[in-house]
Amino acid sequence: QVQLVESGGGLVQAGGSLRLSCAASGSSFTLNAMAWYRQAPGKQRERVARITSDGSTNYADSVKGRFTVSRDNAKNTVYLQMNSLKPEDTAVYYCNAGAIVNLIYRELWGQGTLVTVSS
């Protein structure tokens, strides 16, 4: 069994920064692309940023230039550095990963971490 555990959410004022982390734990797995999604109240879940296993990245237009996704393959961890936060960034942020687990492809999700940006 492989789990994704997020950390780093919280309350921050507009213009501030937060860094989210997501660590994968378990056995017999290999991570492929990893991504961050978010879901604001009353809205659909949207992908914020994605990073492949070789480090290629892409971002939603709404966060380009403010958010940076990175990963440490040795630690099976993906990060999301969020700068210049805006109230509209308020959401539950979820970590997502494609993984080969015991030779079978699986899509993994974390439990979510709440980010609240006050104006």
Backbone as CSV, one residue per row, in Angstrom:
resi,resn,N_x,N_y,N_z,CA_x,CA_y,CA_z,C_x,C_y,C_z
1,GLN,0.852,-1.192,0.000,0.000,0.000,0.000,0.888,1.241,0.000
2,VAL,0.518,2.218,-0.824,1.285,3.459,-0.912,0.363,4.606,-0.537
3,GLN,0.867,5.507,0.278,0.088,6.657,0.710,0.798,7.947,0.368
4,LEU,-0.004,8.980,0.098,0.509,10.338,-0.071,0.025,11.161,1.117
5,VAL,0.956,11.842,1.755,0.611,12.662,2.915,1.090,14.079,2.678
6,GLU,0.124,15.020,2.672,0.450,16.429,2.460,0.674,17.127,3.796
7,SER,1.427,18.203,3.751,1.619,19.066,4.910,1.941,20.464,4.425
8,GLY,1.808,21.427,5.331,2.226,22.785,5.018,1.108,23.779,4.799
9,GLY,-0.138,23.335,4.819,-1.228,24.277,4.648,-1.398,25.158,5.868
10,GLY,-2.262,26.155,5.754,-2.519,27.038,6.873,-3.140,28.337,6.436
11,LEU,-3.118,29.288,7.346,-3.690,30.608,7.115,-2.572,31.601,6.850
12,VAL,-2.728,32.383,5.799,-1.714,33.363,5.447,-2.411,34.607,4.901
13,GLN,-1.797,35.748,5.070,-2.344,36.981,4.526,-2.038,37.086,3.042
14,ALA,-2.867,37.816,2.339,-2.628,38.058,0.919,-1.232,38.653,0.728
15,GLY,-0.549,38.145,-0.291,0.820,38.568,-0.550,1.872,37.693,0.108
16,GLY,1.423,36.828,0.993,2.344,35.949,1.696,2.682,34.696,0.923
17,SER,3.423,33.818,1.595,3.903,32.593,0.959,3.628,31.380,1.841
18,LEU,3.486,30.252,1.207,3.397,28.960,1.883,4.100,27.922,1.021
19,ARG,4.599,26.889,1.680,5.201,25.772,0.962,4.506,24.486,1.371
20,LEU,3.910,23.825,0.410,3.271,22.542,0.652,4.244,21.409,0.315
21,SER,4.123,20.345,1.070,4.913,19.139,0.812,3.983,17.944,0.710
22,CYS,4.401,16.976,-0.067,3.639,15.739,-0.196,4.637,14.591,-0.296
23,ALA,4.584,13.719,0.678,5.520,12.599,0.718,4.790,11.280,0.476
24,ALA,5.372,10.465,-0.363,4.830,9.136,-0.620,5.540,8.123,0.255
25,SER,4.772,7.235,0.837,5.357,6.187,1.672,4.714,4.856,1.352
26,GLY,5.477,3.799,1.573,4.993,2.456,1.296,6.132,1.612,0.784
27,SER,5.799,0.567,0.058,6.829,-0.313,-0.475,6.486,-0.722,-1.906
28,SER,7.514,-1.095,-2.636,7.365,-1.620,-4.000,6.621,-0.659,-4.912
29,PHE,7.091,0.592,-4.980,6.446,1.541,-5.860,7.464,2.435,-6.554
30,THR,7.047,2.963,-7.694,7.821,3.941,-8.442,6.871,5.064,-8.837
31,LEU,7.267,6.277,-8.537,6.424,7.420,-8.859,6.706,7.921,-10.262
32,ASN,5.668,8.234,-10.983,5.794,8.872,-12.280,5.505,10.356,-12.107
33,ALA,4.630,10.925,-12.916,4.306,12.339,-12.784,3.555,12.576,-11.478
34,MET,3.806,13.757,-10.903,3.117,14.164,-9.683,2.507,15.530,-9.923
35,ALA,1.440,15.816,-9.213,0.727,17.066,-9.471,0.063,17.570,-8.195
36,TRP,-0.251,18.843,-8.234,-1.056,19.475,-7.184,-2.377,19.935,-7.811
37,TYR,-3.455,19.612,-7.137,-4.785,20.068,-7.504,-5.324,20.900,-6.345
38,ARG,-6.353,21.668,-6.641,-7.031,22.379,-5.563,-8.525,22.420,-5.841
39,GLN,-9.264,22.532,-4.752,-10.714,22.625,-4.868,-11.210,23.670,-3.884
40,ALA,-11.764,24.728,-4.435,-12.347,25.784,-3.618,-13.816,25.457,-3.365
41,PRO,-14.382,26.012,-2.313,-15.795,25.734,-2.002,-16.698,26.055,-3.181
42,GLY,-17.531,25.096,-3.545,-18.477,25.298,-4.622,-17.892,25.222,-6.019
43,LYS,-16.623,24.875,-6.128,-15.975,24.818,-7.436,-15.438,23.424,-7.705
44,GLN,-15.163,23.163,-8.984,-14.588,21.882,-9.356,-13.107,21.848,-9.009
45,ARG,-12.624,20.647,-8.823,-11.195,20.478,-8.575,-10.443,20.823,-9.847
46,GLU,-9.360,21.567,-9.707,-8.557,21.963,-10.853,-7.088,21.642,-10.601
47,ARG,-6.403,21.331,-11.679,-4.980,21.069,-11.539,-4.219,22.391,-11.521
48,VAL,-3.328,22.500,-10.569,-2.555,23.713,-10.364,-1.181,23.606,-11.016
49,ALA,-0.527,22.485,-10.796,0.832,22.308,-11.306,1.128,20.825,-11.431
50,ARG,2.002,20.514,-12.351,2.378,19.132,-12.591,3.872,19.057,-12.867
51,ILE,4.488,17.970,-12.410,5.915,17.762,-12.669,6.138,16.300,-13.018
52,THR,6.859,16.075,-14.095,7.145,14.707,-14.513,8.335,14.156,-13.722
53,SER,8.616,12.894,-13.931,9.707,12.264,-13.189,11.070,12.849,-13.577
54,ASP,11.165,13.433,-14.777,12.436,14.043,-15.176,12.457,15.544,-14.951
55,GLY,11.431,16.079,-14.299,11.453,17.473,-13.873,10.757,18.474,-14.769
56,SER,10.120,18.037,-15.831,9.368,18.961,-16.667,8.107,19.412,-15.931
57,THR,7.806,20.692,-16.049,6.686,21.245,-15.285,5.687,21.972,-16.176
58,ASN,4.467,22.056,-15.701,3.499,22.973,-16.294,2.540,23.441,-15.212
59,TYR,1.928,24.599,-15.486,1.132,25.296,-14.480,-0.184,25.788,-15.063
60,ALA,-1.164,25.914,-14.196,-2.381,26.608,-14.573,-2.053,28.081,-14.785
61,ASP,-2.761,28.704,-15.716,-2.491,30.119,-16.008,-2.644,30.989,-14.766
62,SER,-3.558,30.620,-13.896,-3.851,31.443,-12.720,-2.709,31.491,-11.713
63,VAL,-1.765,30.567,-11.810,-0.670,30.533,-10.825,0.701,30.717,-11.452
64,LYS,0.763,30.827,-12.757,2.066,30.987,-13.412,2.787,32.219,-12.887
65,GLY,4.072,32.050,-12.597,4.871,33.146,-12.086,4.772,33.324,-10.583
66,ARG,3.838,32.634,-9.940,3.686,32.747,-8.485,3.972,31.426,-7.771
67,PHE,3.623,30.329,-8.391,3.799,28.998,-7.784,4.924,28.257,-8.494
68,THR,5.639,27.451,-7.730,6.699,26.613,-8.293,6.575,25.199,-7.745
69,VAL,6.501,24.238,-8.638,6.450,22.830,-8.228,7.847,22.228,-8.406
70,SER,8.236,21.398,-7.453,9.524,20.717,-7.525,9.374,19.351,-6.854
71,ARG,10.378,18.518,-7.030,10.318,17.206,-6.412,11.708,16.740,-6.035
72,ASP,11.742,15.877,-5.032,12.976,15.233,-4.599,12.728,13.738,-4.756
73,ASN,13.242,13.176,-5.830,12.961,11.768,-6.113,13.557,10.839,-5.061
74,ALA,14.660,11.241,-4.468,15.268,10.405,-3.431,14.383,10.302,-2.194
75,LYS,13.581,11.349,-1.979,12.688,11.373,-0.806,11.242,11.067,-1.177
76,ASN,10.991,10.801,-2.465,9.612,10.539,-2.920,8.678,11.658,-2.482
77,THR,9.131,12.881,-2.666,8.388,14.033,-2.176,8.253,15.080,-3.276
78,VAL,7.087,15.696,-3.315,6.842,16.806,-4.227,6.474,18.029,-3.393
79,TYR,6.871,19.189,-3.867,6.654,20.437,-3.151,5.878,21.413,-4.023
80,LEU,5.198,22.337,-3.374,4.569,23.441,-4.084,4.882,24.709,-3.295
81,GLN,5.749,25.533,-3.873,6.063,26.831,-3.278,5.073,27.834,-3.832
82,MET,4.335,28.460,-2.944,3.290,29.406,-3.335,3.651,30.793,-2.821
83,ASN,3.881,31.707,-3.738,4.225,33.081,-3.396,3.140,34.032,-3.877
84,SER,3.165,35.239,-3.356,2.194,36.261,-3.764,0.778,35.717,-3.722
85,LEU,0.439,35.085,-2.629,-0.865,34.438,-2.525,-1.995,35.449,-2.541
86,LYS,-3.097,35.024,-3.131,-4.279,35.844,-3.263,-5.459,35.159,-2.563
87,PRO,-6.461,35.901,-2.154,-7.634,35.269,-1.537,-8.255,34.189,-2.423
88,GLU,-8.188,34.362,-3.717,-8.763,33.355,-4.617,-7.953,32.067,-4.684
89,ASP,-6.801,32.042,-4.047,-6.033,30.793,-3.935,-6.539,29.923,-2.784
90,THR,-7.461,30.446,-2.003,-8.019,29.681,-0.894,-8.710,28.420,-1.408
91,ALA,-8.285,27.273,-0.882,-8.819,25.992,-1.348,-8.200,24.873,-0.526
92,VAL,-8.755,23.689,-0.699,-8.075,22.486,-0.228,-7.157,22.025,-1.357
93,TYR,-5.903,21.829,-1.039,-4.900,21.420,-2.016,-4.624,19.933,-1.862
94,TYR,-4.664,19.236,-2.992,-4.478,17.791,-2.999,-3.241,17.423,-3.820
95,CYS,-2.512,16.483,-3.313,-1.384,15.901,-4.032,-1.877,14.705,-4.838
96,ASN,-1.335,14.559,-6.035,-1.728,13.468,-6.928,-0.475,12.870,-7.544
97,ALA,-0.479,11.567,-7.716,0.676,10.928,-8.348,0.241,9.715,-9.147
98,GLY,0.887,9.540,-10.278,0.796,8.284,-10.992,1.928,7.398,-10.502
99,ALA,1.604,6.162,-10.194,2.635,5.305,-9.615,2.483,3.872,-10.095
100,ILE,3.613,3.205,-10.188,3.616,1.770,-10.426,3.760,1.114,-9.064
101,VAL,2.718,0.421,-8.644,2.693,-0.209,-7.328,2.562,-1.714,-7.540
102,ASN,3.602,-2.433,-7.117,3.608,-3.889,-7.332,3.290,-4.224,-8.786
103,LEU,3.927,-3.487,-9.707,3.853,-3.694,-11.159,2.519,-3.269,-11.775
104,ILE,1.666,-2.624,-10.995,0.364,-2.185,-11.497,0.284,-0.673,-11.406
105,TYR,-0.223,-0.035,-12.490,-0.336,1.427,-12.466,-1.515,1.820,-11.582
106,ARG,-1.268,2.796,-10.725,-2.328,3.325,-9.866,-2.235,4.846,-9.823
107,GLU,-3.387,5.464,-9.631,-3.413,6.904,-9.413,-3.676,7.136,-7.929
108,LEU,-2.789,7.894,-7.325,-2.838,8.106,-5.877,-3.246,9.537,-5.564
109,TRP,-3.963,9.692,-4.461,-4.371,11.014,-3.977,-4.042,11.132,-2.490
110,GLY,-3.644,12.324,-2.113,-3.493,12.615,-0.702,-4.829,13.022,-0.100
111,GLN,-4.800,13.292,1.204,-6.024,13.601,1.920,-6.405,15.076,1.809
112,GLY,-5.492,15.888,1.350,-5.764,17.313,1.193,-5.267,18.134,2.363
113,THR,-4.869,19.355,2.060,-4.466,20.293,3.096,-5.077,21.649,2.769
114,LEU,-5.627,22.307,3.768,-6.359,23.548,3.566,-5.422,24.738,3.552
115,VAL,-5.577,25.557,2.531,-4.865,26.827,2.432,-5.907,27.935,2.450
116,THR,-5.757,28.842,3.384,-6.678,29.969,3.500,-5.875,31.259,3.389
117,VAL,-6.272,32.099,2.437,-5.580,33.369,2.220,-6.547,34.492,2.582
118,SER,-6.198,35.258,3.571,-7.057,36.343,4.023,-6.676,37.647,3.319
119,SER,-7.679,38.477,3.118,-7.439,39.755,2.411,-7.109,40.869,3.387
